[in-house]
Amino acid sequence: MQRTVPLLVAMLLAALPATGQIRVIPEEKLLESSSPRLSSDSSSLAFDRTKVLLDTLTEDSSPVSLEFRMTNTSKRKIALTRIATTCSCVEATAGRTVLPPGGTSTLTVRYDPEGHPGRFRRKVIIFTDASVKDPAAVLEIDAVVGWNHDGEYPCAMGDLRLRRDTLALSSGETASVRCFNAGKKPLKITAGTRFIPFPVSVSLSPSVLQPGQEGKILITCPSVGKPGTYPLILEGSGARPSESALNITFEK
């Protein structure tokens, strides 16, 4: 009987609600929090602004570059240890990572709207040597990224739809054209370069475009041999070759 008592107690304890357990919050949830707990350095870093509201963009808009100026208002050195963002579409770099008392640094933030339509709020989270887990500052970027309402994919080539059917390309550059499979079968698009008198590299991402899926055609020209406008024939869409030309103007 004595042996059954400890076992019974253990079973009763296991049945109790785990109100005293510590809840571990993943870092990505911390970064998504509207107001994460800040470290002691939050009062020592002063910013010229902490929130930016961008003008309305479209997916075809050029990447936007923003600058945030920060100042160490404390009497000790502050080291920036890590900068995180809540989306891969946002990149952030600091000009100086060690700020002496009164020192300043510029944080450059680059946002690329391509492939990210909708209303968004992205965050840049700055960590210092004061804490590994708690950030010293959180910056916000708010914007609305719209689709191209006036014909999202106006250029039709069989079941393949393109945002545009012309582009310009110089030596050493890579250009992209967004595309869409409007058909009911997967598309594997290949490129016919027989009308272009010098080497070009063409790839589709993803390599097979599923029905209703968006993708991107990437064209790279290592060196323009003879400037001019030449047709790149996109094969595999079901359209005739005369209806499948992506006209590229090659420039030196």
N, C-alpha and C positions, 0 to 999 in steps of 0.2 A: 504493500500500500504506500510506503514511504517513497518508492520510486515513481509512482504515478502522480504524486503531488507536483513536483517540479515540471513534469511534462504537461500537466493540466494548466499550471500557471503560465507556461510558455505559450500554450495554445490561446489562452485568454488575452495575453498581451499582443499576440499576432493579430487577433481579431479587432483590437482597438483601432480607431481612426488615427492615421499618422499625421496628427496636427502639428507635431513638433518637428517634422522633417523639414530639411532645408530644400527649397525649390531652386534648382540651378537653371538660370535663364541663359539660353544660347546667345553668343555675341551678336548674331544677326538680328535677334529680337531686341537686344539692347539698342542696336543702331536704328531700328525702326521705331523705337519708343519716341513719343512726342516730346518728352522732357526727361532724358536720362540723368541720373545722378552725376554731378560734376565733381572734379577733383579740387583740391585746394588751390590749384593754379588758375582756376576760373576767374578769380578776382585780380589776378596778376597779368593777364593778357587782355589788352584793350584793342578792339577792332574798329576800323573806320565805318564798318557796316557788318551786320551779321545775317542779313536777309536781302535777297535780290528777287525782284519780280521782272521776268523777261517779257519782251513783246511776244505776241503770238508768232509761232514758228510753224513750218511744215517739215515733213520728213526730208524734203530736198534742200532745206536751208543749210547753209554752211555751218560748221561747228562754231559755237559761241565761246569766246574767251573772256573770263572775268578775273578781276584782281581784288584781293582783300588785303589790306595793310594792317599788320598787327604790331603792337608795341609792348615790351616788357616793362610794366609799371612798378615792379617790385625792386628790392634791393639785393636780389640774388640772381645768379645765372639760371636761365630756364632752357632746357634742351627739348626740342621736339623729337619724340621717339617714333611716332607713327601717325600717318594720315590715312583714314579709311573713308570710303564713300558707300552710299546705299544702292548704287547702280553701276554696272560696268560702263554705262554711257558717260560717266563723269570721272575725269582724271584730275588729280590735284597734286601740285608740287610746291615746295617751299623754297624760296631763294636762299634763306639762311636757316639752318636748323638749330643753331645755338645762339641765344639772345642774351647778351650781358644786360645788366641793369640799364634801362633806358634805351636798349637796342631795338631795332625794328627789322621786320622781314615782310616780304610780299608773298602771299599765297596765290598762285595762279591756278585757276580752275577752268577746265575745258569741258564743254558739254556738246555731245554729238547727238542731234535729234533723230538721225536716220534709224528707222526700225522701231521707234518708240513714240507712236501716236497717243494722244490723250492728254488729260490734265494730270500733272505730276508735281510732287514735292520731293526733291532730292536733297540729301544731307551730306555735308563734309564734316567728319568727326576728327578732331585733333587731340592727340594724346601727348603728354609730356612725361618727364622723369618723375613727376609727383605721384603718378599712379599708373599701374599697368592696365587696370580694368576700367577705371572711371576717366572719361575724357575731360580735357580742360576747356574745350569749346565745341559748339555745334553750330555750323553755318547752314543756311537754307537757301535753296534755289527753287523758285516757283515759276511754272510756265505752262502754256497750253500748246501742244504740238498737234496740228491738224493734218488730215489727209488732203490730198489734192482733189478738191471737190469738183473741179471742172474737168472731169474725165480722169479718173485715177490712173488707168492704163489705156491711153487713147490709141496706141499703135497695135493693130492686130496682125498676127502672122499665124494663120490656122488657129489652133487652140492656145498658142502662146500670145500673151499680151505684154507690151513693153511700155514703160513710162515715156520713152523717147526712141526715135529711130535714127537719130543723128548725134554725133559727138565729135569733139576735137581731142587730139592726142599728140603729145610731143615725145621726143626721144627720152627713154628712161622712165616714163610716166605709166601709171596704171589708172584706168578709168573704169567706172562701173555703171551698169544700167539695170535698174530694178525690173523684175519680170514677174509674171503670174500665170499659172496654169488654169485656164478657163474651161478646160475640157473635163471629160470623165475618166480619162486614162492617164497613167504616169507619162511624163515627157522626159526623154533623154536627149538633150540638145547637143549637137556637135557643130563645130564651126568650119565652114569652107573658106579657106584663105587663098584660093587660087587666083583671085583678082587683085591681090595685094602683092606688089613686087618685092617685098622684103619680109623677114620673119616677124611674126607677132604671136603672142601666147594668149589663148582664150580658154577660160574655164567657167563652169557653172556651179554655183553654190546655192543649194545642195546639188550634187551631181545628177540626181533624179528628182524631178519636180512632180510631187504628188498632186492629184486634182484639188484645186482650191488653195494650193500652197504658193507662197511668195518666194522669190529667190533673187539672185543677183548674178549678172554676167560680168565677168572681170576680163578686161582686155589690157595686155601689157605690150609695149613696143620698146624693145631694147635700144634700137637705133632706126631712125627714119632715113631710109635710103633715098627716096625721091618724094618730096612733099607733094601733096595732092589729096583728092577725095576718092576713096576706093570703097567698094561694097564688101562687107563681111556677110557671107551667106549663112544664116542660122538654119541648120538642117534638123529635121526630126519633129517639126511642129505640125506637119500635115499640109502645109501650104506649098505652093509652087515656088521654085527658086526665085522667080521674078517678083514674088510677093514676100520674100524672106530676107531682104537686104537691110543690114544695119550700116548706114553710110558714115564712114569715119574720115574726118579731115585730119591728115597727118601733117604736123608742123615740125620744123627743125627746133 
